[in-house]
């Protein structure tokens, strides 16, 4: 199986093709439509231990977009939480230093008395990784869905929209150190990146974790906008969440049916 390597800052990466970007909506609707059909497969996914899971939406999206995933998580025995910070507008949504998101994490952790798994979709995954770095004692693991934490943000079709809406003046050439820090996974916390090579919004190579004993990369067949409603993504998330807190292991692709659905290995 192929080994996924993280973004190489010395190699220029372009955004996905315009063709892929134009059919994002149709593909996402098709993925949503497959959820009922895939219910027998999802019933085989392992159940949970009741620990809390907070789900962060993507750029410009609100908590409503994470409802299907949170319903699935509840059906598997977890305690899912919406981020409850409205639309994800980047820094504006979480406070200048991320304090609003930090308060939400602290609230969930305090309420449940257990470490929280963070699942972030696209920009939400970038935020999840960063807040986990700040509060490692509160976070059990991080799972990102098509999150471009690992490279030049210009390798995306929403880069200019992000700058215009958020007012966040990003200059990748002047912020090399900041982006190098973003590429680093949270220390001591298992981190899984779920990504698609046919992502039509962000370059997939910027969405993979560096190889280490506590990181994994799971490739799926999906659109960027469909990652939060894709059955293969749901199954992979359930598998990751079911890992024992003190005995985390990479995703097992050994069985024949998994090799058909998950095309490459993260290690």
Phi, psi and omega per residue, in radians:
X1 nan 2.653 -3.129
X2 -1.234 2.572 3.084
X3 -1.786 2.218 -3.124
X4 -1.480 2.211 3.087
X5 -1.829 2.538 3.121
X6 -1.228 2.925 -3.133
X7 -0.931 2.349 3.065
X8 -1.800 1.956 -3.050
X9 -1.111 -0.259 -3.128
X10 -1.498 -0.131 -3.109
X11 -1.943 2.191 3.134
X12 -1.239 2.312 3.138
X13 -2.078 2.295 -3.112
X14 -1.652 2.778 3.038
X15 -1.115 2.873 3.081
X16 -1.058 2.883 -3.127
X17 -1.127 2.655 3.095
X18 -1.079 -0.602 3.128
X19 -1.029 -0.792 3.099
X20 -1.125 -0.696 -3.124
X21 -1.102 -0.680 -3.068
X22 -1.203 -0.425 -3.110
X23 -1.838 0.247 3.125
X24 -0.984 -0.825 -3.085
X25 -1.067 -0.835 -3.134
X26 -1.090 -0.729 -3.136
X27 -1.143 -0.717 -3.141
X28 -1.110 -0.709 3.110
X29 -1.120 -0.667 3.113
X30 -1.135 -0.692 3.114
X31 -1.130 -0.715 3.099
X32 -1.079 -0.684 -3.120
X33 -1.176 -0.383 -3.125
X34 -1.437 -0.187 -3.103
X35 -0.999 -0.850 3.112
X36 -1.082 -0.667 -3.136
X37 -1.135 -0.590 -3.080
X38 -1.513 0.071 -3.076
X39 -0.994 -0.634 3.076
X40 -1.063 -0.700 3.097
X41 -1.147 -0.766 -3.091
X42 -1.189 -0.441 3.067
X43 -1.191 -0.402 3.106
X44 -1.397 -0.228 3.140
X45 -1.134 2.498 -3.103
X46 -1.106 2.604 3.099
X47 -1.443 3.011 -3.034
X48 -1.876 3.125 -3.108
X49 -1.904 0.197 3.080
X50 1.484 0.077 -3.099
X51 -1.288 2.720 -3.074
X52 -1.307 2.499 3.124
X53 -2.311 2.106 3.095
X54 -1.821 2.322 -3.060
X55 -1.964 2.215 -3.114
X56 -1.867 2.260 -3.108
X57 -1.359 2.998 3.127
X58 -1.465 -3.132 -3.121
X59 -1.009 2.282 -3.140
X60 1.246 -0.050 -3.127
X61 -1.687 2.736 3.089
X62 -1.980 -3.042 -3.100
X63 -1.084 -0.421 -3.140
X64 -1.061 -0.504 -3.119
X65 -1.248 -0.294 -3.115
X66 -1.723 0.087 -3.119
X67 -1.028 -0.841 -3.138
X68 -1.007 -0.737 3.132
X69 -1.168 -0.732 -3.130
X70 -1.175 -0.597 3.059
X71 -1.116 -0.729 3.111
X72 -1.100 -0.764 3.141
X73 -1.057 -0.716 3.112
X74 -1.127 -0.672 -3.138
X75 -1.136 -0.376 3.141
X76 -1.674 0.091 3.024
X77 1.675 0.241 3.109
X78 -1.720 2.974 3.049
X79 -1.882 1.633 -3.088
X80 -1.431 2.541 3.123
X81 -2.281 2.367 2.983
X82 -1.326 2.698 -3.140
X83 -1.296 -0.422 3.030
X84 1.026 0.638 3.116
X85 -2.118 0.412 3.112
X86 1.256 -2.640 3.116
X87 -1.264 2.534 3.137
X88 -1.431 1.779 3.110
X89 -1.907 0.509 3.129
X90 1.254 -2.430 -3.081
X91 -0.962 -0.573 -3.140
X92 -1.105 -0.507 -3.085
X93 -1.414 -0.397 -3.032
X94 -2.069 0.121 -3.138
X95 1.561 2.727 -3.070
X96 -0.946 -0.646 -3.137
X97 -1.978 0.318 -3.135
X98 1.359 0.303 -3.025
X99 -1.189 -0.535 3.127
X100 -1.164 -0.747 3.086
X101 -1.167 -0.671 3.098
X102 -1.075 -0.739 3.120
X103 -1.102 -0.672 3.120
X104 -1.147 -0.775 3.095
X105 -1.066 -0.782 3.138
X106 -1.085 -0.673 3.140
X107 -1.121 -0.792 3.132
X108 -1.139 -0.769 3.138
X109 -1.075 -0.743 -3.129
X110 -1.183 -0.731 -3.120
X111 -1.120 -0.738 -3.042
X112 -1.593 -0.388 -3.112
X113 1.166 0.432 -3.129
X114 -2.477 2.791 3.053
X115 -1.123 2.618 -3.044
X116 -1.895 2.314 2.953
X117 -1.471 2.376 3.100
X118 -1.895 2.209 3.045
X119 -2.051 2.134 -3.116
X120 -2.185 2.313 -3.122
X121 -1.705 2.153 3.100
X122 0.977 -2.117 3.133
X123 -1.002 -0.556 3.098
X124 -1.042 -0.582 3.108
X125 -1.226 -0.636 3.070
X126 -1.076 -0.775 3.131
X127 -1.141 -0.696 -3.133
X128 -1.062 -0.760 -3.140
X129 -1.117 -0.703 -3.095
X130 -1.239 -0.691 3.131
X131 -1.227 -0.523 3.071
X132 -1.149 -0.592 3.099
X133 -1.164 -0.561 -3.117
X134 -1.402 -0.542 -3.064
X135 -2.266 1.070 -3.059
X136 -1.103 -0.453 -3.127
X137 -1.297 -0.215 -3.120
X138 -1.812 -0.155 -3.000
X139 -1.956 2.247 -3.132
X140 -1.465 -0.828 3.056
X141 -2.839 2.915 3.126
X142 -2.182 2.373 3.061
X143 -2.220 2.153 3.132
X144 -1.917 2.526 -3.136
X145 -2.083 1.787 3.126
X146 1.032 0.749 -3.058
X147 -1.730 2.084 -3.050
X148 -1.485 1.107 3.135
X149 -1.488 -0.197 -2.917
X150 -1.888 0.425 -3.131
X151 -3.057 -2.927 -3.115
X152 -1.132 2.117 -3.126
X153 -1.127 -0.250 3.094
X154 -1.237 -0.189 3.083
X155 -1.463 0.849 -3.072
X156 -2.648 2.622 3.100
X157 -1.479 -0.030 -3.131
X158 -1.984 0.135 -3.069
X159 -1.001 -0.883 -3.100
X160 -1.222 -0.588 3.077
X161 -1.125 -0.751 3.127
X162 -1.029 -0.838 -3.112
X163 -1.114 -0.687 -3.104
X164 -1.192 -0.711 -3.055
X165 -1.403 -0.741 -3.044
X166 -1.505 -0.370 -3.061
X167 1.273 0.182 3.137
X168 -1.445 1.842 -3.062
X169 -1.394 1.720 -3.090
X170 -1.741 2.169 3.003
X171 -2.170 1.678 -3.077
X172 -0.966 -0.542 -3.130
X173 -1.217 -0.601 -3.136
X174 -1.550 -0.216 -3.075
X175 -1.975 0.615 -3.081
X176 -1.019 -0.725 -3.118
X177 -1.163 -0.705 3.131
X178 -1.095 -0.733 -3.123
X179 -1.281 -0.507 3.039
X180 -1.136 -0.670 3.110
X181 -1.176 -0.654 3.111
X182 -1.072 -0.581 -3.104
X183 -1.208 -0.374 -3.108
X184 -1.330 2.263 3.101
X185 -1.244 2.792 3.082
X186 -1.052 2.253 -3.089
X187 -1.174 2.260 3.047
X188 1.324 0.123 -3.117
X189 -2.111 2.200 3.088
X190 -1.010 2.333 -3.107
X191 -2.346 2.185 -3.141
X192 -2.082 2.256 3.073
X193 -1.853 2.086 3.047
X194 -1.783 2.227 -3.013
X195 -2.543 2.924 3.110
X196 -2.321 2.337 3.093
X197 -1.287 -0.182 3.062
X198 -1.876 0.444 3.028
X199 -1.063 2.219 -3.111
X200 -1.691 0.063 -3.088
X201 -1.978 -0.848 -3.129
X202 -2.140 2.644 3.118
X203 -1.176 2.184 -3.017
X204 -1.097 -0.522 -3.111
X205 -1.146 -0.325 3.099
X206 -1.528 0.042 -3.044
X207 -1.944 0.225 -3.086
X208 -1.968 2.555 -3.111
X209 -1.392 2.649 2.949
X210 -1.120 2.579 -3.121
X211 -1.295 2.262 3.060
X212 -2.806 3.102 -3.130
X213 -1.193 -0.304 -3.084
X214 -2.099 0.364 3.080
X215 -2.211 2.706 3.091
X216 -2.637 2.669 3.077
X217 -2.214 2.214 -3.105
X218 -2.097 1.979 3.097
X219 -1.477 2.433 3.067
X220 -2.306 2.824 3.005
X221 -1.560 1.860 -3.043
X222 -2.843 2.819 2.939
X223 -1.556 2.923 3.094
X224 -1.178 -0.798 -3.098
X225 -1.295 -0.196 3.139
X226 -1.761 -0.012 -3.086
X227 -1.058 -0.530 -3.118
X228 -1.493 0.026 3.125
X229 -2.360 0.294 -3.051
X230 -1.605 2.205 -3.103
X231 -1.018 -0.682 3.127
X232 -1.135 -0.630 3.082
X233 -1.157 -0.764 3.129
X234 -1.023 -0.789 -3.119
X235 -1.105 -0.771 -3.131
X236 -1.104 -0.691 3.104
X237 -1.098 -0.796 3.124
X238 -1.044 -0.702 3.103
X239 -1.094 -0.761 -3.133
X240 -1.167 -0.722 -3.105
X241 -1.176 -0.475 -3.097
X242 -1.390 -0.098 3.113
X243 -1.147 2.426 3.093
X244 -1.089 2.471 -3.071
X245 -1.024 -0.568 -3.104
X246 -1.793 0.125 -3.101
X247 -2.521 1.007 -3.133
X248 -1.296 2.398 3.115
X249 -2.357 2.682 3.092
X250 -1.086 2.821 -3.137
X251 -1.077 2.322 -3.121
X252 -1.565 2.038 3.129
X253 -1.896 0.352 -2.989
X254 -1.220 -0.638 -3.057
X255 -1.224 2.647 -3.042
X256 -1.088 -0.721 -3.103
X257 -1.198 -0.559 3.096
X258 -1.189 -0.623 3.130
X259 -1.130 -0.480 3.109
X260 -1.300 -0.583 -3.045
X261 -1.614 -0.568 -3.098
X262 -2.021 1.764 -2.893
X263 -1.291 -0.323 -3.087
X264 -2.497 2.888 -3.097
X265 -1.766 2.541 3.129
X266 -1.498 -0.211 -3.090
X267 -2.384 nan nan
